[in-house]
Amino acid sequence: MAQKKVTTRLIAELCGVSRGTVDRALHDRRGISPETKARILEVAKELGYKSNFVARSLVKGRTRIIGMVVFNLYNRFFAQVVNAAEEEARRRGYSLLLALTNKDCAEEKRQLERLAGWRVDGIILAPVCRRKEVEEYLCHLSGKLGIPVVTICNRVSDAVPFVGIRDREVTKEAVRTIASKGYQRVVFLCPPLRNRDVMNVYAPEERLQGYLEAIRELDLGEPIVVDKKDFGDLIRGLILNTPKRVAIFCSSDIYALEVLSLIKGLGLKIPEDVGIMGFDDIDVLRHVNPPLSTIPYPVVEVGKVAVTNLVESVEVGKRITDVYLETKPLLRESL
């Protein structure tokens, strides 16, 4: 006698629940009690149930996969936001498919096309291509192909939803905070700005404008912007050859950590001789001495909100809109 095929309908009948409830239990979705979920999973395990992913995708027209495209994972910022997005996707019954561009525009386009070919349900993108160059393709994905896109970190345009912070405003607040601590000169260190003609550097540009506006408002002299990749000698010269008390404001914590090491190598004291502020509040800062002042970037919330917006767009047709998360400068012992 042929063995009866194990289906979600059979599991539902044996457990006395609906197939929708079985689906929520099997895919770890909300809307089900822990007791009911445990009973369904136990019955499914005893019957040897295995989900037919391909068949389910064809029937529903969905893959339950979210693609995520970021620069790389060398910077802990991206490692943290990817981890948050993956956890939220899994909690909602989706898988996260990660692609890395290594800040290469051609690779970004290839990865987006690959994800579109696999018919992912949505895409989270930290864009590297210049805004006008990528805007048309992203609108094609969401409009013609029905694959919603959410951008993080760098904004593309008003036509493409964005999740992030108001970089310009919080940078102005940070410069005001630095000045309030008695620093007479504030140097803005932002190496990504050197790529502004070939890459999307929306966030660094917004931070630069915030810095410039604050310098003018506070009458702190001529702005000093360092955008060199190898900035060590330049920063060293600025510190040693400026009679006024200097603070180095870095557009990312990874640069602030390099400056911290450089200043220690000069035998100077932090913050008595030189102050430092970073940006992002990456998790490795808990091991740094002295504790680094920074601007926390809400990476966990960014990952969760981006996934949530995509899932709600896919499942209930909710329109995706921009989301700006709150943050403010965090003072520690480096200022």
C-alpha positions in Angstrom: 0.0 0.0 0.0 1.4 3.4 -1.0 2.3 5.7 1.8 0.1 8.8 2.1 1.8 11.9 1.0 2.6 14.3 3.9 1.2 17.7 3.2 0.3 20.8 5.2 -3.3 19.8 4.7 -2.7 16.5 6.4 -0.8 18.1 9.3 -3.6 20.6 9.7 -6.2 17.8 9.9 -4.2 15.9 12.5 -3.7 19.0 14.6 -7.2 20.4 14.2 -6.0 23.7 12.9 -6.1 25.6 9.5 -3.4 25.3 6.8 -2.6 28.9 7.4 -1.7 28.1 11.0 0.4 25.2 9.9 2.2 27.5 7.5 2.9 30.1 10.2 4.4 27.3 12.5 6.5 25.8 9.8 8.0 29.1 8.7 8.4 30.7 12.1 5.9 33.5 11.5 3.9 35.4 14.0 0.2 34.9 14.9 0.4 31.5 16.6 0.6 30.4 20.2 3.8 28.7 21.4 1.8 25.6 22.4 0.1 25.2 19.0 3.4 25.8 17.2 5.2 23.2 19.2 2.4 20.6 18.5 2.5 21.3 14.8 6.2 21.0 14.6 6.2 17.8 16.5 3.6 16.2 14.2 5.5 17.5 11.1 8.7 15.9 12.5 7.0 12.6 13.2 5.5 12.4 9.7 8.8 13.4 8.1 7.4 16.5 6.4 9.7 18.3 4.1 8.6 21.6 2.5 8.5 21.6 -1.3 10.1 25.0 -1.8 10.0 25.1 -5.5 6.4 24.1 -5.8 5.3 26.6 -3.2 7.2 29.3 -5.0 5.5 28.5 -8.3 2.0 28.5 -6.7 2.4 31.7 -4.7 4.6 33.5 -7.2 7.0 34.2 -4.3 10.4 32.8 -3.3 10.4 34.1 0.3 14.0 35.3 -0.4 15.2 38.9 0.2 18.3 39.9 -1.6 20.8 42.2 0.1 23.6 44.0 -1.7 26.3 45.8 0.3 29.9 47.0 -0.2 31.8 44.4 1.8 32.0 43.0 5.3 35.4 44.4 6.3 33.7 47.4 8.0 31.8 46.1 11.0 29.0 48.5 10.1 27.9 46.3 7.2 28.5 43.1 9.2 26.1 44.4 11.8 23.4 45.6 9.5 23.5 42.4 7.5 23.2 40.3 10.7 20.2 42.4 11.8 18.5 42.0 8.4 19.0 38.3 8.4 17.6 37.8 11.8 14.5 39.8 11.0 14.0 38.0 7.6 14.3 34.6 9.3 11.8 35.7 12.0 9.3 36.5 9.3 9.8 33.2 7.4 12.2 34.6 4.7 15.8 33.8 3.8 18.4 36.5 3.1 20.6 36.1 0.0 23.7 38.3 0.4 25.8 39.8 -2.4 28.9 41.9 -2.2 30.0 44.6 -4.6 33.4 45.6 -3.2 32.4 49.2 -4.2 32.5 48.2 -7.9 29.7 49.7 -10.0 29.8 47.0 -12.6 29.6 44.3 -10.0 26.7 46.1 -8.3 24.7 46.0 -11.6 25.6 42.3 -12.1 24.5 41.4 -8.6 21.2 43.2 -9.0 20.5 41.5 -12.3 21.4 38.1 -10.7 18.9 38.7 -7.9 16.3 39.8 -10.3 16.8 36.6 -12.4 16.3 34.5 -9.3 13.0 36.4 -8.6 13.8 37.4 -5.1 10.8 39.0 -3.3 12.6 42.2 -2.5 16.1 43.8 -2.5 18.0 45.9 0.1 20.7 47.9 -1.5 23.6 50.0 -0.2 24.3 51.7 -3.5 27.8 52.4 -4.8 26.9 53.6 -8.4 26.2 57.2 -8.9 22.6 58.1 -8.2 21.4 58.9 -11.8 23.1 55.8 -13.2 21.4 53.3 -10.9 18.0 55.1 -10.4 16.5 54.0 -13.8 17.4 50.3 -13.2 16.0 50.3 -9.6 12.7 51.8 -10.8 12.6 49.1 -13.5 13.0 46.4 -10.8 10.2 47.8 -8.7 7.9 48.9 -11.5 8.3 46.5 -14.4 9.4 43.4 -12.5 7.5 44.0 -9.3 10.6 43.5 -7.1 10.5 46.3 -4.4 13.8 47.9 -3.5 14.9 49.7 -0.3 18.2 51.6 -0.2 20.3 52.0 3.0 23.3 54.2 3.8 23.4 56.1 0.5 20.2 57.6 -0.9 19.6 57.2 -4.7 16.7 59.6 -5.3 13.2 60.5 -4.2 11.9 57.7 -6.5 13.7 54.9 -4.5 12.7 54.4 -0.8 15.5 54.9 1.8 16.1 53.8 5.4 18.7 55.7 7.3 19.5 58.9 9.3 19.6 62.6 8.6 23.3 62.7 8.2 23.6 66.5 7.7 21.7 67.5 10.8 23.4 65.1 13.2 26.8 66.1 11.8 26.0 69.8 12.5 25.0 68.8 16.1 28.3 66.9 16.5 30.4 69.9 15.4 28.5 72.0 17.9 29.2 69.5 20.6 32.9 69.4 19.8 33.2 73.2 19.9 31.4 73.2 23.3 34.3 71.2 24.7 36.8 74.0 24.0 38.3 72.9 20.6 39.2 75.8 18.4 39.8 73.9 15.1 37.7 71.0 13.8 39.2 68.8 11.0 36.8 66.7 9.0 38.4 63.5 7.8 36.4 61.7 5.1 38.4 59.7 2.5 35.3 58.5 0.6 34.8 62.1 -0.7 37.7 61.5 -3.1 35.4 59.2 -5.1 32.5 61.7 -5.4 32.8 62.0 -9.2 32.5 58.3 -9.8 30.6 56.8 -6.9 27.4 57.4 -4.9 28.8 59.1 -1.7 25.5 60.6 -0.6 26.1 60.0 3.1 29.6 61.4 3.1 28.5 64.4 1.1 25.6 65.1 3.5 28.1 64.9 6.4 30.4 67.3 4.7 27.7 69.8 4.2 26.7 69.5 7.8 30.3 70.1 8.9 30.7 73.1 6.6 27.4 74.7 7.8 28.4 74.2 11.4 31.9 75.6 10.9 30.4 78.8 9.4 27.7 79.2 12.0 30.2 78.8 14.9 32.9 81.0 13.2 35.6 78.3 13.7 37.8 79.6 10.9 38.5 78.0 7.6 37.1 74.5 7.1 39.8 71.8 7.0 38.6 68.7 5.0 40.9 65.7 4.4 39.8 63.3 1.7 43.0 61.5 1.1 43.2 57.7 1.3 46.6 57.8 2.9 45.9 60.6 5.4 48.4 59.8 8.1 51.1 62.4 7.2 48.5 65.1 6.6 46.7 64.6 9.9 50.0 64.4 11.7 51.1 67.7 10.2 47.8 69.4 11.1 48.1 68.2 14.7 51.7 69.2 15.2 51.7 72.5 13.3 48.5 74.0 14.6 48.8 76.1 17.8 45.1 75.9 18.5 43.5 73.0 20.2 42.4 70.5 17.5 39.7 67.9 17.2 39.6 65.3 14.4 36.0 64.5 13.3 36.0 61.3 11.3 33.2 60.2 8.9 33.5 56.6 10.1 34.8 54.9 13.2 37.3 52.9 11.1 39.1 56.1 10.3 38.8 57.3 13.9 40.6 54.2 15.1 43.5 54.9 12.7 43.7 58.5 14.0 43.6 57.2 17.6 46.6 55.0 16.9 48.4 57.8 15.1 48.0 60.3 18.0 49.2 57.7 20.5 52.2 57.2 18.3 53.0 60.9 18.6 53.0 60.6 22.4 50.1 63.1 22.7 47.3 62.8 25.1 43.6 62.3 24.2 41.6 64.4 24.8 43.9 66.9 26.5 46.1 67.5 23.4 43.8 66.3 20.6 40.1 65.2 20.5 38.6 62.6 18.3 35.0 61.8 17.2 34.0 59.0 15.0 30.7 58.0 13.3 28.7 54.7 13.4 29.5 53.3 16.9 30.6 50.0 15.6 30.7 47.1 18.1 34.5 46.9 18.4 34.6 50.3 20.1 33.9 48.6 23.4 37.5 47.4 23.4 39.1 50.9 22.6 40.9 53.0 25.1 40.2 55.8 25.6 36.5 55.2 24.8 35.7 56.9 21.5 33.1 59.6 21.1 31.0 58.9 18.1 27.6 59.2 16.4 25.7 55.9 16.8 24.2 54.7 13.5 21.1 52.6 14.3 22.3 49.6 12.2 20.0 47.1 13.9 17.0 49.2 13.3 18.0 49.9 9.7 18.3 46.2 9.0 15.0 45.4 10.7 13.0 48.3 9.1 14.3 47.6 5.6 13.2 43.9 5.9 9.9 44.8 7.5 9.0 47.4 4.7 9.8 44.9 2.0 7.8 42.0 3.6 4.8 44.3 4.2 5.0 45.5 0.6 5.1 41.9 -0.7 2.5 40.4 1.6 -0.1 43.2 1.9 0.8 45.6 -0.8 1.8 48.4 1.6 3.5 51.3 -0.1 7.2 51.7 1.0 8.1 55.2 2.2 11.4 56.8 3.4 12.2 56.1 7.1 14.6 58.4 9.0 15.8 57.0 12.3 16.8 59.2 15.3 20.4 59.4 16.6 22.6 62.0 18.3 26.3 62.4 19.3 27.5 60.1 22.0 30.2 61.7 24.2 32.9 59.4 25.6 36.4 60.1 26.9 38.0 61.0 23.5 36.6 64.5 23.6 
